[in-house]
Amino acid sequence: MNFKIRAATKEDCKEIHRMIMELAIYEKMLDQVTISHEDLERDGFGQNPFFECLVAEVPEEHKSKEGRTAVGYALYAWAYSTWNGRSIDLEDLYVMQEFRGKGIGKGLLRKVAEEGKKKQCQRMQFTVLDWNKSAREFYAAKGAVDLTESEGRHVISFHGQNLDNLANEAAKD
């Protein structure tokens, strides 16, 4: 299938937000999405962007059933590993259901890796839900290693009130 991958712009934020919502529905976590397209605009396209994003587009003649040409995205941020140096944290890689299996996800993943290599990154990391076997197999086929299996690493998170509580404890010190 003919598609192109390009850097997202501020004008893409409504479409990116739409796809974030689709991904949240697929992952059965819609209730956890709290951001808006305005948050994406501010956080990705302001003076000090927190993330970068790529958008996959198809030509008009291949648009989705709903008339969409933006059919996938990859959202990532730069990180640093004390063991490996420069890194990429891939937050989301998503392709609309009707466009899966056409090379778009592979293209997005390759382009994120290419962007990382331009900045001399040594690794790219991300999380995949345990039940999402097709995604785990997709990444493994490309050479990704599951660190939970190989090293026993677990993803740990503070968010919401728990993050607030932790920050408030620091303010008391």
VMD Tcl script that builds the backbone (N, CA, C; Angstrom):
set m [mol new atoms 519]
animate dup $m
set s [atomselect $m all]
$s set {name element resname resid chain x y z} {
  {N N MET 1 A 0.838 -1.185 0.000}
  {CA C MET 1 A 0.000 0.000 0.000}
  {C C MET 1 A 0.876 1.239 0.000}
  {N N ASN 2 A 0.434 2.246 -0.697}
  {CA C ASN 2 A 1.145 3.511 -0.776}
  {C C ASN 2 A 0.814 4.352 0.461}
  {N N PHE 3 A 1.845 4.757 1.202}
  {CA C PHE 3 A 1.669 5.636 2.359}
  {C C PHE 3 A 2.945 6.432 2.552}
  {N N LYS 4 A 2.830 7.503 3.329}
  {CA C LYS 4 A 4.026 8.278 3.671}
  {C C LYS 4 A 4.045 8.513 5.173}
  {N N ILE 5 A 5.237 8.657 5.691}
  {CA C ILE 5 A 5.428 8.959 7.108}
  {C C ILE 5 A 6.125 10.303 7.185}
  {N N ARG 6 A 5.575 11.164 8.010}
  {CA C ARG 6 A 6.132 12.515 8.144}
  {C C ARG 6 A 6.064 12.954 9.592}
  {N N ALA 7 A 6.819 13.993 9.906}
  {CA C ALA 7 A 6.763 14.581 11.243}
  {C C ALA 7 A 5.390 15.206 11.449}
  {N N ALA 8 A 4.839 14.976 12.615}
  {CA C ALA 8 A 3.540 15.571 12.950}
  {C C ALA 8 A 3.690 17.081 13.101}
  {N N THR 9 A 2.592 17.778 12.860}
  {CA C THR 9 A 2.531 19.221 13.078}
  {C C THR 9 A 1.436 19.495 14.107}
  {N N LYS 10 A 1.403 20.707 14.568}
  {CA C LYS 10 A 0.373 21.121 15.519}
  {C C LYS 10 A -1.023 20.857 14.961}
  {N N GLU 11 A -1.174 21.027 13.657}
  {CA C GLU 11 A -2.468 20.826 13.012}
  {C C GLU 11 A -2.916 19.365 13.034}
  {N N ASP 12 A -2.016 18.435 13.295}
  {CA C ASP 12 A -2.347 17.005 13.351}
  {C C ASP 12 A -2.896 16.576 14.709}
  {N N CYS 13 A -2.863 17.439 15.692}
  {CA C CYS 13 A -3.163 17.014 17.062}
  {C C CYS 13 A -4.569 16.448 17.238}
  {N N LYS 14 A -5.556 16.963 16.530}
  {CA C LYS 14 A -6.909 16.390 16.645}
  {C C LYS 14 A -6.935 14.961 16.124}
  {N N GLU 15 A -6.250 14.713 15.018}
  {CA C GLU 15 A -6.191 13.352 14.461}
  {C C GLU 15 A -5.364 12.429 15.357}
  {N N ILE 16 A -4.276 12.932 15.906}
  {CA C ILE 16 A -3.470 12.119 16.824}
  {C C ILE 16 A -4.301 11.776 18.057}
  {N N HIS 17 A -5.021 12.751 18.580}
  {CA C HIS 17 A -5.873 12.499 19.745}
  {C C HIS 17 A -6.943 11.458 19.412}
  {N N ARG 18 A -7.537 11.550 18.238}
  {CA C ARG 18 A -8.525 10.554 17.815}
  {C C ARG 18 A -7.910 9.159 17.844}
  {N N MET 19 A -6.690 9.021 17.318}
  {CA C MET 19 A -6.052 7.708 17.287}
  {C C MET 19 A -5.628 7.253 18.682}
  {N N ILE 20 A -5.251 8.186 19.546}
  {CA C ILE 20 A -4.949 7.835 20.938}
  {C C ILE 20 A -6.197 7.233 21.583}
  {N N MET 21 A -7.333 7.829 21.320}
  {CA C MET 21 A -8.588 7.312 21.872}
  {C C MET 21 A -8.897 5.920 21.308}
  {N N GLU 22 A -8.657 5.728 20.016}
  {CA C GLU 22 A -8.862 4.404 19.415}
  {C C GLU 22 A -7.947 3.371 20.060}
  {N N LEU 23 A -6.686 3.742 20.290}
  {CA C LEU 23 A -5.741 2.835 20.939}
  {C C LEU 23 A -6.206 2.520 22.357}
  {N N ALA 24 A -6.688 3.515 23.078}
  {CA C ALA 24 A -7.163 3.297 24.447}
  {C C ALA 24 A -8.366 2.352 24.469}
  {N N ILE 25 A -9.223 2.462 23.490}
  {CA C ILE 25 A -10.360 1.539 23.388}
  {C C ILE 25 A -9.846 0.126 23.119}
  {N N TYR 26 A -8.927 -0.007 22.185}
  {CA C TYR 26 A -8.346 -1.314 21.851}
  {C C TYR 26 A -7.690 -1.947 23.079}
  {N N GLU 27 A -7.002 -1.131 23.865}
  {CA C GLU 27 A -6.302 -1.639 25.056}
  {C C GLU 27 A -7.208 -1.721 26.280}
  {N N LYS 28 A -8.488 -1.390 26.096}
  {CA C LYS 28 A -9.485 -1.449 27.169}
  {C C LYS 28 A -9.102 -0.539 28.345}
  {N N MET 29 A -8.603 0.658 28.026}
  {CA C MET 29 A -8.153 1.610 29.038}
  {C C MET 29 A -8.635 3.023 28.752}
  {N N LEU 30 A -9.752 3.154 28.093}
  {CA C LEU 30 A -10.263 4.473 27.723}
  {C C LEU 30 A -10.420 5.380 28.929}
  {N N ASP 31 A -10.806 4.816 30.067}
  {CA C ASP 31 A -11.011 5.623 31.270}
  {C C ASP 31 A -9.726 6.258 31.797}
  {N N GLN 32 A -8.573 5.829 31.309}
  {CA C GLN 32 A -7.304 6.371 31.784}
  {C C GLN 32 A -6.794 7.551 30.953}
  {N N VAL 33 A -7.416 7.823 29.819}
  {CA C VAL 33 A -6.977 8.934 28.969}
  {C C VAL 33 A -7.524 10.235 29.536}
  {N N THR 34 A -6.632 11.141 29.877}
  {CA C THR 34 A -7.043 12.427 30.437}
  {C C THR 34 A -6.603 13.612 29.585}
  {N N ILE 35 A -5.817 13.388 28.546}
  {CA C ILE 35 A -5.331 14.516 27.746}
  {C C ILE 35 A -6.313 14.879 26.645}
  {N N SER 36 A -6.159 16.077 26.149}
  {CA C SER 36 A -6.960 16.585 25.041}
  {C C SER 36 A -6.030 16.917 23.874}
  {N N HIS 37 A -6.620 17.245 22.745}
  {CA C HIS 37 A -5.764 17.651 21.626}
  {C C HIS 37 A -5.050 18.971 21.951}
  {N N GLU 38 A -5.654 19.796 22.800}
  {CA C GLU 38 A -4.982 21.042 23.212}
  {C C GLU 38 A -3.735 20.730 24.042}
  {N N ASP 39 A -3.805 19.697 24.884}
  {CA C ASP 39 A -2.630 19.287 25.648}
  {C C ASP 39 A -1.521 18.823 24.706}
  {N N LEU 40 A -1.890 18.074 23.684}
  {CA C LEU 40 A -0.904 17.614 22.697}
  {C C LEU 40 A -0.264 18.803 21.987}
  {N N GLU 41 A -1.074 19.773 21.615}
  {CA C GLU 41 A -0.550 20.974 20.955}
  {C C GLU 41 A 0.465 21.679 21.848}
  {N N ARG 42 A 0.099 21.878 23.112}
  {CA C ARG 42 A 0.975 22.570 24.060}
  {C C ARG 42 A 2.247 21.768 24.336}
  {N N ASP 43 A 2.081 20.471 24.597}
  {CA C ASP 43 A 3.206 19.662 25.052}
  {C C ASP 43 A 4.133 19.198 23.933}
  {N N GLY 44 A 3.629 19.132 22.712}
  {CA C GLY 44 A 4.464 18.669 21.612}
  {C C GLY 44 A 4.939 19.743 20.667}
  {N N PHE 45 A 4.294 20.924 20.731}
  {CA C PHE 45 A 4.602 21.922 19.713}
  {C C PHE 45 A 4.815 23.310 20.309}
  {N N GLY 46 A 5.067 23.362 21.602}
  {CA C GLY 46 A 5.359 24.625 22.266}
  {C C GLY 46 A 6.845 24.928 22.224}
  {N N GLN 47 A 7.267 25.826 23.087}
  {CA C GLN 47 A 8.663 26.260 23.118}
  {C C GLN 47 A 9.617 25.144 23.540}
  {N N ASN 48 A 9.202 24.308 24.491}
  {CA C ASN 48 A 10.027 23.188 24.945}
  {C C ASN 48 A 9.231 21.891 24.830}
  {N N PRO 49 A 9.186 21.292 23.640}
  {CA C PRO 49 A 8.350 20.113 23.441}
  {C C PRO 49 A 8.779 18.933 24.317}
  {N N PHE 50 A 7.785 18.240 24.849}
  {CA C PHE 50 A 8.014 17.054 25.676}
  {C C PHE 50 A 8.094 15.792 24.838}
  {N N PHE 51 A 7.581 15.821 23.615}
  {CA C PHE 51 A 7.571 14.633 22.771}
  {C C PHE 51 A 7.700 15.023 21.309}
  {N N GLU 52 A 7.972 14.012 20.496}
  {CA C GLU 52 A 7.933 14.148 19.048}
  {C C GLU 52 A 6.976 13.093 18.531}
  {N N CYS 53 A 6.491 13.296 17.326}
  {CA C CYS 53 A 5.488 12.385 16.798}
  {C C CYS 53 A 5.622 12.286 15.284}
  {N N LEU 54 A 5.389 11.107 14.779}
  {CA C LEU 54 A 5.320 10.853 13.346}
  {C C LEU 54 A 3.888 10.460 13.009}
  {N N VAL 55 A 3.446 10.818 11.818}
  {CA C VAL 55 A 2.111 10.472 11.349}
  {C C VAL 55 A 2.254 9.690 10.047}
  {N N ALA 56 A 1.470 8.611 9.933}
  {CA C ALA 56 A 1.402 7.844 8.691}
  {C C ALA 56 A 0.144 8.273 7.950}
  {N N GLU 57 A 0.315 8.599 6.681}
  {CA C GLU 57 A -0.800 9.052 5.854}
  {C C GLU 57 A -0.917 8.207 4.600}
  {N N VAL 58 A -2.146 8.004 4.176}
  {CA C VAL 58 A -2.408 7.348 2.902}
  {C C VAL 58 A -2.996 8.388 1.957}
  {N N PRO 59 A -2.880 8.154 0.651}
  {CA C PRO 59 A -3.481 9.101 -0.291}
  {C C PRO 59 A -5.015 9.060 -0.218}
  {N N GLU 60 A -5.637 10.094 -0.700}
  {CA C GLU 60 A -7.109 10.224 -0.674}
  {C C GLU 60 A -7.805 8.975 -1.209}
  {N N GLU 61 A -7.253 8.384 -2.256}
  {CA C GLU 61 A -7.923 7.227 -2.867}
  {C C GLU 61 A -7.888 5.972 -1.975}
  {N N HIS 62 A -7.071 6.005 -0.917}
  {CA C HIS 62 A -7.002 4.876 0.013}
  {C C HIS 62 A -7.515 5.244 1.409}
  {N N LYS 63 A -8.213 6.370 1.517}
  {CA C LYS 63 A -8.671 6.833 2.823}
  {C C LYS 63 A -9.538 5.782 3.519}
  {N N SER 64 A -9.672 5.943 4.826}
  {CA C SER 64 A -10.442 4.991 5.642}
  {C C SER 64 A -11.929 5.073 5.310}
  {N N LYS 65 A -12.677 4.140 5.862}
  {CA C LYS 65 A -14.128 4.123 5.676}
  {C C LYS 65 A -14.766 5.426 6.146}
  {N N GLU 66 A -14.141 6.051 7.175}
  {CA C GLU 66 A -14.657 7.318 7.709}
  {C C GLU 66 A -14.096 8.527 6.968}
  {N N GLY 67 A -13.261 8.301 5.956}
  {CA C GLY 67 A -12.702 9.404 5.182}
  {C C GLY 67 A -11.402 9.954 5.731}
  {N N ARG 68 A -10.713 9.199 6.556}
  {CA C ARG 68 A -9.456 9.646 7.169}
  {C C ARG 68 A -8.249 9.284 6.293}
  {N N THR 69 A -7.284 10.193 6.236}
  {CA C THR 69 A -6.021 9.878 5.561}
  {C C THR 69 A -4.888 9.669 6.568}
  {N N ALA 70 A -5.002 10.238 7.765}
  {CA C ALA 70 A -4.043 9.967 8.848}
  {C C ALA 70 A -4.470 8.641 9.461}
  {N N VAL 71 A -3.626 7.593 9.290}
  {CA C VAL 71 A -4.043 6.244 9.671}
  {C C VAL 71 A -3.151 5.604 10.737}
  {N N GLY 72 A -2.117 6.320 11.167}
  {CA C GLY 72 A -1.243 5.785 12.199}
  {C C GLY 72 A -0.338 6.868 12.747}
  {N N TYR 73 A 0.261 6.565 13.888}
  {CA C TYR 73 A 1.203 7.515 14.477}
  {C C TYR 73 A 2.180 6.776 15.382}
  {N N ALA 74 A 3.300 7.410 15.618}
  {CA C ALA 74 A 4.279 6.954 16.606}
  {C C ALA 74 A 4.668 8.180 17.419}
  {N N LEU 75 A 4.464 8.098 18.725}
  {CA C LEU 75 A 4.780 9.204 19.623}
  {C C LEU 75 A 5.924 8.763 20.524}
  {N N TYR 76 A 6.981 9.578 20.607}
  {CA C TYR 76 A 8.176 9.196 21.351}
  {C C TYR 76 A 8.837 10.407 21.996}
  {N N ALA 77 A 9.724 10.121 22.934}
  {CA C ALA 77 A 10.470 11.178 23.625}
  {C C ALA 77 A 11.907 10.712 23.812}
  {N N TRP 78 A 12.764 11.643 24.040}
  {CA C TRP 78 A 14.180 11.335 24.253}
  {C C TRP 78 A 14.407 11.046 25.734}
  {N N ALA 79 A 15.283 10.119 25.993}
  {CA C ALA 79 A 15.586 9.711 27.364}
  {C C ALA 79 A 17.088 9.466 27.471}
  {N N TYR 80 A 17.525 9.121 28.669}
  {CA C TYR 80 A 18.944 8.850 28.880}
  {C C TYR 80 A 19.100 7.646 29.794}
  {N N SER 81 A 19.931 6.733 29.397}
  {CA C SER 81 A 20.214 5.536 30.180}
  {C C SER 81 A 21.609 5.664 30.777}
  {N N THR 82 A 21.729 5.438 32.076}
  {CA C THR 82 A 23.059 5.503 32.698}
  {C C THR 82 A 23.936 4.338 32.256}
  {N N TRP 83 A 23.355 3.323 31.673}
  {CA C TRP 83 A 24.148 2.197 31.167}
  {C C TRP 83 A 24.445 2.300 29.684}
  {N N ASN 84 A 23.507 2.883 28.919}
  {CA C ASN 84 A 23.651 2.891 27.463}
  {C C ASN 84 A 23.731 4.274 26.835}
  {N N GLY 85 A 23.434 5.319 27.583}
  {CA C GLY 85 A 23.462 6.664 27.016}
  {C C GLY 85 A 22.130 7.057 26.411}
  {N N ARG 86 A 22.191 7.721 25.292}
  {CA C ARG 86 A 20.999 8.286 24.649}
  {C C ARG 86 A 20.021 7.177 24.256}
  {N N SER 87 A 18.737 7.462 24.514}
  {CA C SER 87 A 17.687 6.474 24.269}
  {C C SER 87 A 16.420 7.141 23.755}
  {N N ILE 88 A 15.565 6.315 23.188}
  {CA C ILE 88 A 14.238 6.749 22.762}
  {C C ILE 88 A 13.225 5.978 23.591}
  {N N ASP 89 A 12.252 6.684 24.141}
  {CA C ASP 89 A 11.103 6.049 24.781}
  {C C ASP 89 A 9.934 6.153 23.802}
  {N N LEU 90 A 9.548 5.028 23.252}
  {CA C LEU 90 A 8.417 4.979 22.330}
  {C C LEU 90 A 7.156 4.803 23.160}
  {N N GLU 91 A 6.338 5.826 23.224}
  {CA C GLU 91 A 5.123 5.784 24.029}
  {C C GLU 91 A 4.022 5.013 23.309}
  {N N ASP 92 A 3.774 5.359 22.060}
  {CA C ASP 92 A 2.726 4.707 21.284}
  {C C ASP 92 A 3.198 4.456 19.867}
  {N N LEU 93 A 2.802 3.315 19.336}
  {CA C LEU 93 A 2.881 3.037 17.913}
  {C C LEU 93 A 1.515 2.455 17.568}
  {N N TYR 94 A 0.766 3.153 16.736}
  {CA C TYR 94 A -0.615 2.759 16.457}
  {C C TYR 94 A -0.920 2.885 14.974}
  {N N VAL 95 A -1.618 1.870 14.467}
  {CA C VAL 95 A -2.134 1.894 13.107}
  {C C VAL 95 A -3.607 1.500 13.182}
  {N N MET 96 A -4.453 2.239 12.507}
  {CA C MET 96 A -5.885 1.924 12.496}
  {C C MET 96 A -6.097 0.486 12.026}
  {N N GLN 97 A -7.083 -0.164 12.607}
  {CA C GLN 97 A -7.349 -1.583 12.355}
  {C C GLN 97 A -7.385 -1.930 10.870}
  {N N GLU 98 A -8.104 -1.153 10.074}
  {CA C GLU 98 A -8.270 -1.504 8.663}
  {C C GLU 98 A -6.996 -1.339 7.840}
  {N N PHE 99 A -5.947 -0.727 8.439}
  {CA C PHE 99 A -4.694 -0.518 7.719}
  {C C PHE 99 A -3.546 -1.382 8.255}
  {N N ARG 100 A -3.844 -2.246 9.202}
  {CA C ARG 100 A -2.806 -3.130 9.752}
  {C C ARG 100 A -2.446 -4.209 8.737}
  {N N GLY 101 A -1.194 -4.670 8.830}
  {CA C GLY 101 A -0.724 -5.709 7.924}
  {C C GLY 101 A -0.310 -5.190 6.564}
  {N N LYS 102 A -0.179 -3.885 6.426}
  {CA C LYS 102 A 0.172 -3.277 5.142}
  {C C LYS 102 A 1.555 -2.607 5.177}
  {N N GLY 103 A 2.307 -2.833 6.263}
  {CA C GLY 103 A 3.660 -2.279 6.361}
  {C C GLY 103 A 3.734 -0.923 7.033}
  {N N ILE 104 A 2.614 -0.365 7.443}
  {CA C ILE 104 A 2.614 0.979 8.030}
  {C C ILE 104 A 3.257 0.967 9.408}
  {N N GLY 105 A 2.901 0.007 10.257}
  {CA C GLY 105 A 3.519 -0.095 11.577}
  {C C GLY 105 A 5.019 -0.311 11.479}
  {N N LYS 106 A 5.413 -1.169 10.578}
  {CA C LYS 106 A 6.838 -1.419 10.352}
  {C C LYS 106 A 7.534 -0.133 9.898}
  {N N GLY 107 A 6.877 0.607 9.018}
  {CA C GLY 107 A 7.444 1.870 8.541}
  {C C GLY 107 A 7.594 2.888 9.660}
  {N N LEU 108 A 6.584 2.994 10.512}
  {CA C LEU 108 A 6.667 3.914 11.649}
  {C C LEU 108 A 7.802 3.514 12.590}
  {N N LEU 109 A 7.892 2.227 12.911}
  {CA C LEU 109 A 8.935 1.747 13.816}
  {C C LEU 109 A 10.321 2.018 13.242}
  {N N ARG 110 A 10.498 1.758 11.967}
  {CA C ARG 110 A 11.792 2.012 11.314}
  {C C ARG 110 A 12.138 3.498 11.351}
  {N N LYS 111 A 11.149 4.341 11.119}
  {CA C LYS 111 A 11.408 5.788 11.089}
  {C C LYS 111 A 11.776 6.309 12.482}
  {N N VAL 112 A 11.132 5.791 13.537}
  {CA C VAL 112 A 11.522 6.187 14.894}
  {C C VAL 112 A 12.962 5.759 15.150}
  {N N ALA 113 A 13.301 4.537 14.754}
  {CA C ALA 113 A 14.676 4.058 14.928}
  {C C ALA 113 A 15.659 4.943 14.158}
  {N N GLU 114 A 15.302 5.317 12.945}
  {CA C GLU 114 A 16.154 6.196 12.143}
  {C C GLU 114 A 16.356 7.542 12.836}
  {N N GLU 115 A 15.274 8.111 13.373}
  {CA C GLU 115 A 15.392 9.383 14.100}
  {C C GLU 115 A 16.324 9.221 15.305}
  {N N GLY 116 A 16.207 8.097 16.000}
  {CA C GLY 116 A 17.082 7.831 17.141}
  {C C GLY 116 A 18.544 7.717 16.741}
  {N N LYS 117 A 18.809 7.039 15.657}
  {CA C LYS 117 A 20.197 6.885 15.209}
  {C C LYS 117 A 20.787 8.227 14.791}
  {N N LYS 118 A 19.965 9.109 14.242}
  {CA C LYS 118 A 20.449 10.458 13.894}
  {C C LYS 118 A 20.942 11.188 15.134}
  {N N LYS 119 A 20.332 10.892 16.286}
  {CA C LYS 119 A 20.724 11.532 17.543}
  {C C LYS 119 A 21.628 10.623 18.378}
  {N N GLN 120 A 22.193 9.619 17.747}
  {CA C GLN 120 A 23.159 8.702 18.361}
  {C C GLN 120 A 22.584 7.910 19.540}
  {N N CYS 121 A 21.309 7.578 19.469}
  {CA C CYS 121 A 20.687 6.759 20.514}
  {C C CYS 121 A 21.207 5.326 20.428}
  {N N GLN 122 A 21.328 4.720 21.581}
  {CA C GLN 122 A 21.818 3.351 21.686}
  {C C GLN 122 A 20.702 2.334 21.891}
  {N N ARG 123 A 19.515 2.806 22.243}
  {CA C ARG 123 A 18.406 1.883 22.437}
  {C C ARG 123 A 17.073 2.615 22.277}
  {N N MET 124 A 16.050 1.800 22.034}
  {CA C MET 124 A 14.673 2.270 22.002}
  {C C MET 124 A 13.898 1.336 22.918}
  {N N GLN 125 A 13.123 1.909 23.808}
  {CA C GLN 125 A 12.358 1.076 24.731}
  {C C GLN 125 A 10.903 1.485 24.742}
  {N N PHE 126 A 10.044 0.526 25.132}
  {CA C PHE 126 A 8.610 0.749 25.162}
  {C C PHE 126 A 7.980 -0.378 25.949}
  {N N THR 127 A 6.718 -0.215 26.255}
  {CA C THR 127 A 5.986 -1.269 26.950}
  {C C THR 127 A 4.900 -1.819 26.040}
  {N N VAL 128 A 4.578 -3.078 26.261}
  {CA C VAL 128 A 3.507 -3.754 25.530}
  {C C VAL 128 A 2.684 -4.511 26.558}
  {N N LEU 129 A 1.374 -4.421 26.436}
  {CA C LEU 129 A 0.510 -5.152 27.355}
  {C C LEU 129 A 0.733 -6.655 27.212}
  {N N ASP 130 A 0.703 -7.343 28.329}
  {CA C ASP 130 A 0.952 -8.777 28.364}
  {C C ASP 130 A 0.039 -9.548 27.411}
  {N N TRP 131 A -1.235 -9.177 27.335}
  {CA C TRP 131 A -2.193 -9.911 26.506}
  {C C TRP 131 A -2.070 -9.612 25.014}
  {N N ASN 132 A -1.291 -8.577 24.649}
  {CA C ASN 132 A -1.192 -8.172 23.246}
  {C C ASN 132 A -0.111 -8.996 22.532}
  {N N LYS 133 A -0.426 -10.250 22.326}
  {CA C LYS 133 A 0.532 -11.193 21.745}
  {C C LYS 133 A 0.962 -10.779 20.338}
  {N N SER 134 A 0.032 -10.269 19.535}
  {CA C SER 134 A 0.394 -9.883 18.167}
  {C C SER 134 A 1.429 -8.756 18.172}
  {N N ALA 135 A 1.290 -7.786 19.080}
  {CA C ALA 135 A 2.279 -6.704 19.162}
  {C C ALA 135 A 3.623 -7.243 19.646}
  {N N ARG 136 A 3.594 -8.108 20.663}
  {CA C ARG 136 A 4.846 -8.679 21.169}
  {C C ARG 136 A 5.564 -9.474 20.079}
  {N N GLU 137 A 4.810 -10.218 19.299}
  {CA C GLU 137 A 5.403 -10.991 18.200}
  {C C GLU 137 A 5.932 -10.073 17.104}
  {N N PHE 138 A 5.210 -9.000 16.816}
  {CA C PHE 138 A 5.642 -8.026 15.811}
  {C C PHE 138 A 7.008 -7.449 16.188}
  {N N TYR 139 A 7.133 -6.992 17.435}
  {CA C TYR 139 A 8.401 -6.404 17.877}
  {C C TYR 139 A 9.516 -7.446 17.957}
  {N N ALA 140 A 9.204 -8.625 18.440}
  {CA C ALA 140 A 10.211 -9.688 18.533}
  {C C ALA 140 A 10.740 -10.056 17.148}
  {N N ALA 141 A 9.875 -10.072 16.157}
  {CA C ALA 141 A 10.289 -10.394 14.791}
  {C C ALA 141 A 11.275 -9.367 14.242}
  {N N LYS 142 A 11.214 -8.167 14.783}
  {CA C LYS 142 A 12.139 -7.099 14.362}
  {C C LYS 142 A 13.417 -7.083 15.211}
  {N N GLY 143 A 13.492 -7.953 16.234}
  {CA C GLY 143 A 14.702 -8.034 17.052}
  {C C GLY 143 A 14.578 -7.458 18.445}
  {N N ALA 144 A 13.389 -7.014 18.852}
  {CA C ALA 144 A 13.219 -6.472 20.200}
  {C C ALA 144 A 13.320 -7.597 21.234}
  {N N VAL 145 A 13.808 -7.253 22.411}
  {CA C VAL 145 A 13.965 -8.201 23.510}
  {C C VAL 145 A 12.989 -7.827 24.616}
  {N N ASP 146 A 12.271 -8.799 25.139}
  {CA C ASP 146 A 11.344 -8.586 26.250}
  {C C ASP 146 A 12.148 -8.619 27.551}
  {N N LEU 147 A 12.393 -7.453 28.147}
  {CA C LEU 147 A 13.227 -7.373 29.344}
  {C C LEU 147 A 12.560 -7.977 30.576}
  {N N THR 148 A 11.235 -8.064 30.570}
  {CA C THR 148 A 10.573 -8.724 31.692}
  {C C THR 148 A 10.972 -10.196 31.712}
  {N N GLU 149 A 11.027 -10.807 30.542}
  {CA C GLU 149 A 11.429 -12.210 30.457}
  {C C GLU 149 A 12.930 -12.390 30.619}
  {N N SER 150 A 13.735 -11.573 29.930}
  {CA C SER 150 A 15.185 -11.805 29.923}
  {C C SER 150 A 15.910 -11.271 31.156}
  {N N GLU 151 A 15.417 -10.180 31.743}
  {CA C GLU 151 A 16.123 -9.574 32.876}
  {C C GLU 151 A 15.251 -9.430 34.114}
  {N N GLY 152 A 13.985 -9.775 34.013}
  {CA C GLY 152 A 13.087 -9.645 35.152}
  {C C GLY 152 A 12.733 -8.208 35.488}
  {N N ARG 153 A 12.845 -7.300 34.528}
  {CA C ARG 153 A 12.510 -5.894 34.761}
  {C C ARG 153 A 11.006 -5.697 34.692}
  {N N HIS 154 A 10.507 -4.841 35.548}
  {CA C HIS 154 A 9.094 -4.495 35.560}
  {C C HIS 154 A 8.959 -2.990 35.414}
  {N N VAL 155 A 7.924 -2.549 34.742}
  {CA C VAL 155 A 7.651 -1.121 34.599}
  {C C VAL 155 A 6.930 -0.673 35.865}
  {N N ILE 156 A 7.452 0.350 36.509}
  {CA C ILE 156 A 6.893 0.895 37.743}
  {C C ILE 156 A 6.467 2.335 37.457}
  {N N SER 157 A 5.338 2.737 37.995}
  {CA C SER 157 A 4.824 4.068 37.686}
  {C C SER 157 A 4.215 4.724 38.918}
  {N N PHE 158 A 4.478 6.000 39.080}
  {CA C PHE 158 A 3.737 6.862 39.995}
  {C C PHE 158 A 2.923 7.789 39.114}
  {N N HIS 159 A 1.625 7.905 39.355}
  {CA C HIS 159 A 0.837 8.882 38.606}
  {C C HIS 159 A -0.347 9.333 39.445}
  {N N GLY 160 A -0.926 10.433 39.001}
  {CA C GLY 160 A -2.079 10.978 39.710}
  {C C GLY 160 A -1.758 11.343 41.145}
  {N N GLN 161 A -2.649 10.957 42.042}
  {CA C GLN 161 A -2.522 11.305 43.458}
  {C C GLN 161 A -1.242 10.739 44.067}
  {N N ASN 162 A -0.815 9.554 43.613}
  {CA C ASN 162 A 0.420 8.967 44.155}
  {C C ASN 162 A 1.646 9.816 43.812}
  {N N LEU 163 A 1.679 10.378 42.612}
  {CA C LEU 163 A 2.770 11.274 42.244}
  {C C LEU 163 A 2.696 12.561 43.062}
  {N N ASP 164 A 1.488 13.082 43.218}
  {CA C ASP 164 A 1.298 14.284 44.035}
  {C C ASP 164 A 1.786 14.051 45.465}
  {N N ASN 165 A 1.415 12.913 46.040}
  {CA C ASN 165 A 1.831 12.598 47.408}
  {C C ASN 165 A 3.341 12.542 47.528}
  {N N LEU 166 A 3.991 11.899 46.578}
  {CA C LEU 166 A 5.448 11.789 46.601}
  {C C LEU 166 A 6.103 13.162 46.485}
  {N N ALA 167 A 5.615 14.001 45.591}
  {CA C ALA 167 A 6.159 15.351 45.426}
  {C C ALA 167 A 5.936 16.174 46.687}
  {N N ASN 168 A 4.778 16.026 47.316}
  {CA C ASN 168 A 4.485 16.766 48.547}
  {C C ASN 168 A 5.414 16.339 49.670}
  {N N GLU 169 A 5.805 15.074 49.708}
  {CA C GLU 169 A 6.759 14.618 50.713}
  {C C GLU 169 A 8.116 15.303 50.518}
  {N N ALA 170 A 8.522 15.484 49.271}
  {CA C ALA 170 A 9.804 16.143 48.986}
  {C C ALA 170 A 9.763 17.597 49.432}
  {N N ALA 171 A 8.611 18.239 49.264}
  {CA C ALA 171 A 8.481 19.643 49.658}
  {C C ALA 171 A 8.605 19.830 51.153}
  {N N LYS 172 A 8.321 18.779 51.938}
  {CA C LYS 172 A 8.402 18.859 53.395}
  {C C LYS 172 A 9.823 18.668 53.913}
  {N N ASP 173 A 10.704 18.123 53.083}
  {CA C ASP 173 A 12.097 17.864 53.521}
  {C C ASP 173 A 12.901 19.139 53.648}
}
mol reanalyze $m
mol bondsrecalc $m
mol representation Tube
mol addrep $m
